[in-house]
């Protein structure tokens, strides 16, 4: 996990209104410790696995998923997240530019929200993430193809991302 992205997540995490909304749902101290551990360059592989498990359970909880998606709607948070994501991509400026443009596009955010509201789609996304995390390239490609073939919101999101040049930037 990119430490610049984790630092952007820490920025969002420090927003009192976001934390107040999640206080009843998750252990905030555990999340804070995980984010701090992930922001260090030489963190343990187990920390990444625990973060993935926590992220999966959080996105399966409707209240947390909606609160997280609301963060992307906030201009200030979105710009910091985009800066965090793209900050570590100095060697891939086209990809960084396309990510920033996609995050600023209301249509992309709408499709992202619709995609994450679908439980079957979230399951396939996690399968893709696990395959990528474990370095299984062919399984990753297969799962991504299934995602696009079976899920309308995934296709619509892919087309929205394509308009911003993200798919072309990922290939280069």
TAPE-V430149 format. One record per backbone hydrogen bond with DSSP energy under -0.5 kcal/mol. CO is the residue of the C=O (numbers start at 1). NH is the residue of the N-H. If there is no record, write none. Layout:
co: <CO & CO>
nh: <NH & NH>
This chain:
co: <2 & 3 & 4 & 5 & 6 & 7 & 8 & 9 & 10 & 12 & 14 & 15 & 15 & 16 & 17 & 18 & 19 & 22 & 22 & 26 & 27 & 28 & 29 & 30 & 31 & 32 & 33 & 34 & 35 & 37 & 40 & 41 & 44 & 44 & 45 & 46 & 47 & 48 & 49 & 50 & 51 & 52 & 53 & 54 & 55 & 56 & 58 & 60 & 61 & 62 & 63 & 64 & 65 & 66 & 67 & 68 & 69 & 70 & 71 & 73 & 74 & 75 & 76 & 77 & 78 & 79 & 80 & 81 & 82 & 83 & 84 & 85 & 86 & 89 & 92 & 93 & 94 & 95 & 96 & 97 & 98 & 99 & 100 & 101 & 102 & 104 & 105 & 106 & 107 & 108 & 109 & 110 & 111 & 112 & 113 & 115 & 117 & 118 & 119 & 120 & 121 & 122 & 123 & 124 & 125 & 126 & 127 & 128 & 129 & 130 & 131 & 132 & 135 & 136 & 137 & 138 & 139 & 140 & 141 & 142 & 143 & 144 & 145 & 146 & 147 & 150 & 151 & 152 & 153 & 154 & 155 & 156 & 157 & 158 & 159 & 160 & 161 & 161 & 162 & 165 & 166 & 167 & 168>
nh: <6 & 7 & 8 & 9 & 10 & 11 & 12 & 13 & 14 & 15 & 16 & 18 & 19 & 20 & 21 & 22 & 23 & 25 & 26 & 28 & 31 & 32 & 33 & 34 & 35 & 36 & 37 & 38 & 39 & 40 & 43 & 43 & 47 & 48 & 49 & 50 & 51 & 52 & 53 & 54 & 55 & 56 & 57 & 58 & 59 & 60 & 61 & 62 & 65 & 66 & 67 & 68 & 69 & 70 & 71 & 72 & 73 & 74 & 74 & 75 & 78 & 79 & 80 & 81 & 82 & 83 & 84 & 85 & 86 & 87 & 88 & 88 & 89 & 92 & 96 & 97 & 98 & 99 & 100 & 101 & 102 & 103 & 104 & 105 & 105 & 106 & 109 & 110 & 111 & 112 & 113 & 114 & 115 & 116 & 117 & 118 & 119 & 122 & 123 & 124 & 125 & 126 & 127 & 128 & 129 & 130 & 131 & 132 & 133 & 134 & 136 & 135 & 137 & 140 & 141 & 142 & 143 & 144 & 145 & 146 & 147 & 148 & 149 & 150 & 151 & 152 & 155 & 156 & 157 & 158 & 159 & 160 & 161 & 162 & 163 & 164 & 164 & 166 & 165 & 169 & 170 & 171 & 172>
